[in-house]
Amino acid sequence: MQEGRAAKERFAQDKAKDCACCYFWSAGKKACTKKSCYYLLPEQEAEEKEGDCRSCPYGKHSPCIGYCLLKILREMRLPK
């Protein structure tokens, strides 16, 4: 596996445990054929501020109605 990767990098669940077992590994070159890992997931955007209606699907065009719907949507997505 490649060393020196940042701890915050996230990979897809189906990534091989060892890079040598990956489809994109070149045994002759003993290196990956890709510039960056195929299984590397994109970075998550920084946590949005509470009450930031620009990213809220209900508050893009007008402010939320009395309570923050973005906060409710986030709470619904959390595993119980």
C-alpha positions in Angstrom: 0.0 0.0 0.0 1.1 3.5 -0.5 2.6 5.2 2.5 2.3 8.8 3.6 -1.4 9.2 2.8 -3.3 11.7 4.9 -5.5 10.3 7.7 -8.5 12.3 6.4 -8.6 10.6 3.0 -11.5 8.3 2.5 -11.7 5.3 0.2 -14.6 3.3 -1.2 -15.6 0.2 0.7 -14.6 -2.1 -2.2 -11.0 -1.0 -2.3 -8.5 -3.8 -2.0 -6.6 -4.1 1.3 -3.3 -4.1 -0.5 -2.5 -2.0 -3.6 -0.8 -5.1 -5.2 -4.2 -6.8 -5.3 -5.9 -3.8 -7.1 -6.9 -4.0 -10.8 -4.9 -0.9 -11.6 -1.6 -2.2 -10.1 1.1 -2.9 -12.6 3.2 -5.8 -11.5 6.0 -5.0 -14.0 6.3 -1.4 -12.8 5.5 -2.2 -9.2 3.3 0.9 -9.2 -0.2 2.0 -9.7 -1.2 2.9 -13.3 -3.4 5.8 -12.1 -2.1 9.2 -11.0 -4.4 9.1 -8.0 -6.1 6.1 -6.4 -9.3 5.1 -8.3 -11.0 4.3 -5.0 -10.3 7.6 -3.3 -13.5 9.4 -2.5 -13.8 13.2 -3.0 -13.2 15.4 0.0 -16.2 16.3 2.0 -17.0 20.0 2.0 -16.4 21.8 5.3 -19.3 21.6 7.6 -21.8 24.2 6.7 -22.7 26.8 9.4 -25.9 26.3 11.2 -28.6 28.6 9.7 -26.8 28.9 6.3 -29.8 29.0 4.0 -27.7 29.1 0.8 -27.2 25.3 1.0 -30.6 24.5 2.3 -33.0 23.2 -0.4 -35.9 25.1 1.3 -34.1 28.3 2.0 -32.2 29.0 -1.3 -34.9 31.4 -2.5 -36.3 32.6 0.8 -35.4 32.2 4.5 -36.6 29.2 6.4 -40.0 29.5 8.1 -39.4 29.8 11.8 -37.0 27.0 12.3 -34.0 25.7 10.3 -35.1 23.0 7.9 -31.4 22.3 7.1 -30.8 21.2 10.7 -33.8 18.9 10.6 -32.6 17.3 7.3 -29.2 16.6 8.8 -30.7 15.0 11.9 -32.9 12.8 9.7 -29.8 11.5 7.8 -27.9 10.6 10.9 -27.9 6.9 11.8 -29.9 6.0 14.8 
